Amino acid sequence: MTDLKPFLSDNAAPVHPKIWAAMQAADSADNPYDGDALSAELDARFSDLFGRECAGLWVATGTAANCLALATMVQPHGAVVCHEEAHIEVDEGGAPGFYLHGAKLMLGAGEGAKLTPEGIAALIDPIRDDVHQVQPHAISITQATEYGRSYSPAELAALSEFAKARGLGLHMDGARFANAAAFLGGSAADAAHGVDSLAFGCIKNGGMSAEAVVLFDPAQADLVKYRRKRGGHLQCKGRYLAAQILAMLDGDLWLANARHANAASQEIASGCGAERLMHPVEANELFVRLTETEREALRAQKFAFYDWGEDAARFVTAWDTRAEDASALGKAIASL
């Protein structure tokens, strides 16, 4: 395995040394659960990051972060509008239905796995306003999307305006939020413009076992805390999760890591050519048209990646991707 050039997933990347150091520094007695000094810092640190008052709570997985955030917006008889390729639909094993006590997912379409106000309206406008039909309660979008696309502040503003006009909550799955923010210029506030809640991703970006639920209505925090306990995510030594998140925010490590991964993706993209790229590269994922023979040729050169349907592959860069590996992959694709 050591001679492989890894582009399977940013989930496979190691833990950043600063995260390990922060956890070691937290390795002393403190109050249990979320009563420790580090957990108490999260609200203020996220409020500073986003430039508005918010609450930050740790959980162990992105799935829990998404579902607990959505549970503040959606009743069991309601629905969440999301893209048909959304992680909550495709890759969370029915967890939204579990945490939301049976609430439905309404699936929309859109280029690059993006939702638009027009597309959402086409999906929900035919629904009658009566008890015989499930009513939408929230919209969930992914930043960056499942195809590595980033919502611009203008796109987010349009979605936020639409959601408010329809009385819907707006949730953001931010598993790769840092990569989107880096692509958009580095502002967390711009990359989360107008959303009500955010699953702030850390694990894909160099963390070990902590994600954050960010609530832009702090009054919702108590509700999430009760649901977090009921859902099995209130860890008794929460300071170790808080330490990871705070270390990610310290000195904008979250942004530096994402910029490194994005730069590696752009290096690979430079060797692909427009005809091979299935989507614009706006984060740290590339979806590339490659025949089976071409994929075998790349694997023979020790590049590790996932097939992505017929005649396509997905490559994911990470905070630790070596510049020489990204350059070699770009050149290898160019030479096919």
N, C-alpha and C positions, 0 to 999 in steps of 0.2 A: 504493500500500500504506500510506502514512503516515497516511491519514485513516481507516483501518479501526480498529474497536474490537476488539482481539484476544482471543478466548476459545477458540481452536483447541486449544492445548496449552501446558502449562507448559514443554515442551521448546523452544518457540519463543521463550521469554523471553530477554532479554539476560543477560550475565554480570554479577553484582553487582560494583560498583566495588571493594569490599574484597577480592574474589577476584582481580581484576586487580592490585591493589596488592600482594597477597601473592605473586603470581607474579613481579612485577617485583622484589620484595625478594629472591626466591630466585634471581635472575638473576646468579649468580656461581659460580665454580668450586667443586665439591664432589665427593665420591666418586660414581661412577656407579651405576646400577641402584638398589637400595634401601639402599646403604651410606652415604647422606648423613645429615646431622644431622636434617633434617626428618622423613624416613621413620622414623628411630629414635624420634621422639617419639610416634608413633601409638599404640603399645601403652598407654603410660601415660595418654594423653589419653582414649582410649576406656574404659580401666579407671575413670578418674575419672568419666566421663559416666554409665556404667552401674552404678557402685558395686560392681563385682566384677572380678576379674582377667580380662582378655581380650586378644586379639591383634588388631591392625588392619593390614590390607594394602590398598594401593591397586591399583585396576585402572581401565581406561578406560571400561568400559560396565557397565550394570546386568545385561545378559545374562551377561557374564563373571563378575560378582560372584555371581549366582545359581548358575550352573553350577559354578564352582569350589568354592563352599560345599557344594553338594549332593554333589560328588565325594568329599568327605571322609566321607560317610555311606552312600553307595550303591555297591554292587558292580555290575559289568556284567550280572549275572544277576538283579539285583533291580529294584525299582520305587520310584517316588516317588508318593505319594498327593497329589493337588492338586485344586482345584476345576476344573470343566470350563471355566470362564471365565478361569482363571489365565493370567497373562502367559507363563509357561513353556510352556503348552500352545498358546496362541492366537497369540502375537506374537514368538516367539523363533526361528522358522525351523528348528526341529529341533535347536537348539543343545544342549538337555539330552541328547539321544541321542548327539550328537557328543562332548561333554565327558565324559559318563558311559559312553562306549564301548558304547552300545546299550541301556542300562537303560530300562525302560518307564515311562511315566506312566500311573497309574491315576486315572481321572477321577471325582470325586464331585460331588454337587450340594448346594445350600444357598442359602437366601434371601440376597440382597445379595452373592453370591459368597463367602459365609462357609462354612467347614467346621465341623462339630460332631463331638464324639466319637461320638455316636449314628450320624451319617451315615457316618463313616469305618468304624465297626464293621460297618454293614450292607454296606459295600463289600468289606471284607477278610475278614470272618469266614467266608464260603463258600469261601475259598481253602484247598485241601488243603495240609498241611504235607509236601510231597514234591517231588522234583526235577522233576516233570512240570509244575509250575505256578510262575509267577513269584511270588516272595515280596516283600511290601512291606518296604522298609528305612528309609524316611523319609516324613515329612509335610512339605509345603510350603504355607505360608499367606501371604497378602499383606496388608500393613498400610501404608496403608489399602487396602481391597480394590479390585478392578476396577470396582466400582460406588460407590466413595467411602464405604464403611462402615468403621468402626473397631472392631477387637476390643478389648473391655474387659479389664482385668487379670483379672477373674474368668473370662471366656471363655478367655483364654490359659492360666490356671492349670489349667482343666479339660482343655484340649488337651495341655498339658505332662504332666499326671498320666497321661492316657491313653497318650501316646507312651511314657513311661517304663515303664508297665506292660506294654506290648507290645514293648518293646525297639526302639523306632523313634526315629530322630533327628527333631528338629523344627527346620525351617528357616523363616526369614521373608524374603520379598521385600519390602524396605522402600524401594521407589522413591519412595513418598510417606510414608515413615515419619515425617518431621517434621510433616506435616499431621495425621497420626493422633495423635502425641504432643501436639501443640498442642490438639487437640480434647479429649483425655483429661485435660488439666490441666498439661501441660508436663514430665512426668517421662519421661525416656528409659527408665529401668528399668521403669516400669509398662507402657509401650507395647511392651516386648520381654520381658515377664515369662515366664521359663521356657524361652525358645528356646535352641537350641544354636548357631545361626549366624544371621547377619543380613547382608543386602545393604543397607548404609546409603546411602540415596540422597542425592546432592548436586546432580546436574546439573539435575534438575527444579526445584530449590530455589535456583537462582542460581549453581551451579557451571558450569564450562566443559567439563572433560573428565576428571573423576575421580569414581569411586565407591569405597566401602570395603567390603571383606569383613571382618566382625567375627566372630571365633571365640571363644566363651565357654569353650572348652577350648583354652588357648594351645598345648598340645602338638600340636595339629593344624596349627599354622602352617607348619612345615617341609614337610608334605605339600602344602599349598596353594602354597607357593613353587615347588616343583618342577613342579606342574601348571600354575601361572601361566606359567612359562618355556616349558613344552612347548606350551601353548596360545597362545603368541604375545603375551602380555600383560606381559612383563617389559620395561618401557621403560627405555632407557639413561639418560634424564634424569628419573628418578622423582621427584626433588625438586620438580618443578613440579606433579605430582599431589598429593604430600604437602602442599605449600603450600596448595593449594585446600581440602583437607579440614581442615587445621588452622585456616585462616581461617574456615571454616564453623563450627567449634567455638568459636572465640574469641568471648567475650562472648555466647555463645548466639545467634550470627547465624542458625544453622539454625532455631532456634525462632522468632525474630523474623520471619524471612521467611515461615515457615509461618503464623504468626498473621495476618500481613497478608493472605496469600492466602485463608485461611479466612474472615476477616472480609468480604472481598469476595464470597465465595460466599454467605455468610449474607445479605448485602445483596441479592443477586440473588434468593435463595430467598424473601425477604420479599415479592417481587412476584409469585411464581409461584402461591401458594396450594397447599393440600394436594392438590387434585385434579389438578394438573399434575405434581407431583413424583413420579417413579417410585420413588425411594429417599430415605430420610432423608439430609440433607446433613451429613456428619460429617467432611469434609475439604475439599478444594478442587475437587471435581467435582460438577456437577449434571446429572441426567438428567431431561429435561423433555418432557412430552407436548405436541407441537406438530404441527398439520397442515402439509401442504406449503404451503398458502397463507400460514399464519402464519409459517413459516420464511422464505418469500420476503419477507414484510413486514419481518421483522427484518433480513434481509440488505440490503434496500433502505435501511435506516437505518445501514448500514456495520458491522453486527455480524458478526464472523467466528466460525464454529463448525462442528462436524461434525454431519451427519445421523447418527442412531443407530437404524438400522432404520426400520420403517414408522411414520410419525407420531410421531417422537421426535427429540430433539437432545441433544448433549452440550456442556456449557460447562465450561471449565477456567480457573480463575483462577491467578495467579502472584504471585511476590514483588513484581513491578513493576506489577500491575494498578492502574490509576488509580481512585480512589474515585468520580470523576464518571462513569467508564465503567460501573462496576458498578451505580451508582445509576440511570443511564440505561437499562441493560438490564433491571433489575428493573421500572422504570416502563413500559418498552416492552412487556414480557410481560404486565404487569398490564392494559395498555390494549387488548390483542388482543380 
